[in-house]
Amino acid sequence: MNFMWTELEALAVETRRRDMAGLFRDEARAETFSLTHDGLLFDFSKTQIDGPIRRALLDLARQSGVEDKRAAMFRGDKINETEGRAVLHTASRALVSAPTASEIQVDGQDVMAQGRETYARMVAFCSDVRSGNWPEAGPKVTDVVNIGIGGSDLGPVMAYRALAPYVDGPRCHFVSNVDGADIHDTLKGLDPETTLVIVSSKSFGTQETLMNARTALRWMQAGSDSAMDRFVAISTSRERTEAFGIAPERVFGFGSWIGGRYSVWSPIGLSLMLAIGPDNAAEFLRGGHAMDRHFTDAPLDRNMPVLLALVGLWHQKFCGYATRAVVPYEHRLSRLPAYLQQLEMESNGKSVALDGSPLAHGGGPVVWGEPGTNGQHAFFQLIHQGSDVVPVEFLVGANGHEPELRDHHEALLANCLAQSEALLKGRTFEEARNQLIAQGKQGDNLDALARHRVFPGNRPSTTLVYEKLTPYVLGQIIALYEHRVFVEGVILGLNSFDQWGVELGKELADGLVPAIAKGQAPKGANGSTKMLLAHLVGLANSQG
């Protein structure tokens, strides 16, 4: 691995000043450096990557053990070594496409059998709610409030927005922030008699989620005689859900082998199934499972998740681009950048290798973004003319769901293609100067004005194209990025499936909550925390 790393570093130095636009003198470049599979097209031709670089990146993947580690994950080995857990979110999406799949044993439990049983309960429950047969007494459910945080929120809310054209069930609302404004603003327009509350917390011990759940319960008790009957839990802790008052038949659990940020495929996706129905939810799972099969079966040089990962590693580790922007030209994918931000930064935002030593080459990148065309009028100024190079990952569908608004979609497509073209080509000083002259500009400041209109160009981007954003396609996209993160983590030598970095702040917050109520800093607090606490308490008391 170190040998391949050194070779790639040398290749990066050799190609640093290469004109990417000039690479397209090879008329076959776009086809050579792109990949199509199952309705998706991944184009990475607008990068510095050439044949030797691609071969070296693929050798790096092989020497890092990507193929062996991939087999271990799907086999159910405990590749999450720091927590002693298997990683089997992929099993959840095999339930529909491969309903008779062979069992996967983890600690003496058949993962597939458990998954099939829970999935059948979910389908039955959703069918009853959507048809009005649940609850047995009272009016039909019109609204669902999903209370969770992190993976228990980002996955469902992202998918719900993405699949809005398929929503024909209850309206879904999502509460995650412990800020009281979130739960207040969500509940104020709803009717307790027609609302179902889903409390999504694997441990049923997450502070923010339980605080919001208790607030929702008080709200429902004030407006309904059967408040607790309208609460459902997604949790593995029957003891804690029962203590809260939720009956066992309304608790849907899942195994420790499904991590939070990978849990939209599990019962955490119950709100999505309620909204779009079991059939469309099954298509979502089928799309994810189809990408699983491609990831496991395709050779590395024709494997979309592998190539997506290698392009990202090339940019971050060898070109030195510390961040990447995800820009979907699809308004309904507005939460995808945030979802991928958690997926990648919580998974690979590490500095310690699997054996506890410092990572030789560091962890994953900073991931951020917004939908196009909004981003064009915000951060694209920096992407085009800033000092730091930011690779952009464009996503775009050939068709929208509103044929009567085809002109809007054509404008969207034009903007997407134009942005990647502009990043590649740029604009020279001479071109900018001649453009100003053509506009009638002249005088001593002509050259200065022209310099403001120069675009360096030679900035990399990739584009993922799909036919239309359907449940199946959304499943493909999410699984594609999940496996990309896995490949990157294997090559970097880290554990992509733990998240110890979120723990310390939570522990300290638990100690500060009673301290704030009492107005006294906890023992061991530093001078800044004491000052801030005293100031906040003083301001709060002045309003009392």
Disulfide bonds with the S-S distance in Angstrom:
none
